[in-house]
């Protein structure tokens, strides 16, 4: 019995062992199959099962000018990728019947490869079964729409094998116009301008999508249904007027080139609202070439020179330290305060004895510094307090990035010297930004009410207003009404009989102040004669609508006074504003010969301005009877029997137009927009032009207009 039991146990043991051996062999065989025969299949399967969630970048909001023109926007660009396993590629009949046509169309559209090269790429993608081959980067929207209709691709996203990835590219349609004010926001770089200040609003909200890893470690989107859409950024609506910005930029450019200056800035502000209509900042990058590299108006804290005399005069008049009729001896044009500290007037030999008002008009350093030193040397804090109220001691808190930090010395500061009070009275030993100076002048033009400069009016999203920015009053009254009145009389006197007399014109009045500052050059101080010319003022003087500051640094052609260098830029900007602001013009009276008058012809002008002017003449004069349209912005008018007819005047930008009979402003505007350099001789309307009408043009050609 025992023997039989042992036999049974042995049989069972051998059976179990044999079974285990067979099972182990089967496992080994299966592992061998997986490891060697099915290796590619399982690797691909594991990769296909790998997924992740990736970020979808939103489209950045746009920045608009006040008229709705785009200053900055994000344009979609696309990457095109191919899936060699898609049915359109995998099915031999579909692929072979269409690959030649597809290759030809790609070659004709992109013009970067031949038909044969594109066919080799398509065939190779199919052969290798590439799942995510990059065919083309940075494809435009119109190109992308065309490609989607090509053979094979037109089968659809999944069958046609074309995967389209959208990205965004930031574009500035007006290129360098207000470029630094618009600014930028780039990862890892200090943000600049409105792009930086409003980055959170412009950026939008990221989306999410499920991505799948395929062979080669490339990630592709799984499907659109599992995607959380990105929320596009908000739009920013600025106060910038594109037309005035263009005028300011090119007027500043001409002055910089003419005077071979280092840099310049020009800012135009609306008096009542503080809205910035134009802001130009140009830096020399090579001889005769300038571009926007730095926002001097906002970020450059500097010694303003004589434009600062307005603040000094305000303090003296407001504290009743002086009257406009008080007399000051300018001595021999020099005032010695200390052994090595001598104040000089620009006029050698001095101006003699002058009233305080005339001292301001002729910008006498000696007279203004004597007045300040005499009345505040025992109480300099009183003078400092005025500068503090005028918001010179701290930044204005602008909507824009990069505002410069001002420096006004306090009487208790360690670097308060014996020269500080008289020198600061004429704009030295102080540092403020051009926008701070402009804000002061704007307050005087605004009857004493100081408003903060405004760059952005509102934020919107798909037309819906998200946030609005109103005019912010930062000082209800900077001085008494009488002080403001006197300051305006003095600034208008600068134009009538002072350093700004070259700006005087018969069309509208101006009030302002010139400035010519000697620029400190690091450790060398003022040893090198580098000047900064400036002019700040308002117009029209009887009812100020706009203030403007122009600053030109280091002019090097022998002319450096503010009235001669910065003044012409101010006037060109003001002329353009005045010409386009019909509300600033007085009533037009036209006396007609009632006995069968001959027709009057206005040979050429901007159509909209011409029509507006004729309609404004009055009921007893010419009226617009008809306007012919053909899309041209230029027109001429014929007036007869109390009626006016406006007909289009076609302008071919590649041909020299006929500008004879046109007013100078319209003729110059038209020719310069065509890329010509204009020289003018005489006065009146255009009588002759050096290049005959109809001549083929090249940019930069000089044309001489003779007026008469």
Phi, psi and omega in degrees: 000314179298322180297317179298321179297319179295322179297318181297318181296317180297319180298315181295322180295313179298321180297314180297319180296317180297319179298318180295322178295317179297317181296318179295320179297321179296318179297315180299319180296321181291320177296321178299319180296315180294316186291323188246310185284321185249018185304310183299319181299313183287327175297314180297320180297317181295322179291323179293336180272357180273120180229160175208167177253123180246160182278140174253117182288135178281164175279128182290142180297163181263160175243126186248151169280175185294334180266007179094356177293145181280124174265328177204138180207161177259116178263135179288136170233159191227144169257135180254126179235155184243145175247105183291350179262357179295151182308323181297332177266320186292321181283117187299321183294316180296313183295309185294328180285342187238348187297323180295316180295318180297315180298318180297315182293320177297319180295318181290326182285309187269336177055031178248342178220159177281168176301318181297320180295317179295323179295320178298319180297312182298317180295319180295319178299318180293318182294316181280350183057041176299137182263344189208047184287130179280111181272316185202135176260158171052054177272136180285166181298312178300321178296318180299318180297323179291315182300324181299339181261006179287159176307148184072305182298330183290353177291345179117172186300317186271323180277324185279343175080008179262119176252129184246122178251123181269136174227176182235142178235128182279127181235146174241100186303329181263016175054244189274001177296120181054027187301318183286329177289320174297315173075202180200161175222104183237137181302130178084001181237142178303123182295153185226144170063206183292326177301321179283316184294325183250028184302318182297318179291318184288332189290326184078198182234133182294150173254181180226148174211151180276128179243146181243136178273132179243184182306139181090001178079013180275141179257135177231151179293142181285299176197163184288335184293332183263027182249136172266116185297141173287148177259116184297155183290164177282161178261145180250128180251112185269177177264000185292132173260115186300319181295316179290326176298319179296317179297312182299316182296313184284329174295317178295318180302315181298317180294319180296317180293314181300320184261005180047051183273162182283313178202168178203160176217148177216130182228133177245127183235140174281128189301305190288330186254339186078007182288131180277116181271331179205143177211111183245137178221114184235136179238138177288126178252338173196175184301120178077004182237129182228150177210168179275107179242337184209143181269087182295323182300322183268317194257347185268107176268117190214170175283117188281343183074212193292344175297340180285347180296340176296319178295318179296317180294322177300314181299314182296317181287319182293323178275004180056033176285327179223161169247159183298336183266358179298144184261142178226134178271117178279006177053230179257026181086011179222142176225115181269119178264322177219176186308314183249013182243100181242128176269129182245146167268155178291335179272110180296136182089353177078179182251006183078210178268125183228157173287162178300319179301313182290330176299321177292317184297322181263002175060052179282113176297320183297311184294314183293317181292324177298318181296314180294312182297320181296318189265345182236359184297331178272350179211066183297338179297329179297319178292317178301319182299326176296315180296326177294317179294332179277007175063039175265344187273346179221158176301154182286341183076054184286167177284351189255154180282152169086026181293133180290153180265119181286164176221108172245120183292137174266144181306338180268357179292149182295332181262023171279111184252175177295336180274346190301313183296305180295324182288322179292335180295336180247017171093021174244163184058020171226154177224123178219164179273156175305325180292329176292320176297314179300321181297323176295310181298323179296324179294320177296318177294335183264027178060033174098349181273119181264124178244149180283138175304136184241128180251328184237130182266324182198162175241132181228164173218119185049042177088346181272131180287122178268318181204143177241148178243120180265165174300130182253118177275119182258349174205115183298324178206118181277345180193172180292157178304323181293320178296316179299317180299315180295320179297321180290323175299317180294318181291326176289331175293331176302323181278322184290318187212015183244210186288349179252023186297337179291347180270353181296134180212160185280351187271320182206157183263156183228146169235140181178190182213135175275162176212134175225100185256137172280127188266129175287137182244079177056227182293338182283351178060226183262018183296326181265133184278080174251131184242158173235114182267139181211158171213134177226133182190188184222164179199157341292148190297327182286339178206076189302127177248330183222145168244154183210138173239139176230132179225130181234120185261131174059053170296141189230025179248025175090349177248125185218000180287145184302319181295330183270331184259308182274328183305314181300328177293314177304313184293322179296319177294314181297320178300317181294316179298314182297317182297330183258002180246090186293339178290343179274349184271147174286171178297139180262125178247130182236120179267124185250147172278112186283348182266084175052062182293148178285150179301140177256133182245125168261109195289328181193137176193170175295129190303311184296318179293320180297315181294318179297317181296317180294321179292337183272000186292330181117157188292337181273001182239199185295140175239151178283115182271321181206152178228119176274138182246138169211012179094351181281142178272354180251147185208170172227160184229142174242125183244127180202141177052047176064022178229153178231137178239124180259125178240146183293151176235106184288134179239119176265117185295343179264359182235149178291121180281163174270108182253006178297137181090348181276157172291156185299315184300314180294319181296313180296316180301314181296313184290319180292326175294338176271007175087013182266154173261125189252131171245141186237138175230130176091194183224155178106212179270166181291120180264315178220159176230140186290335178254121182298148177299140179095353178288137177296140187250151167231144183299141178093353179295140179269136176230136180255128177253127175257126184260156178189000000 
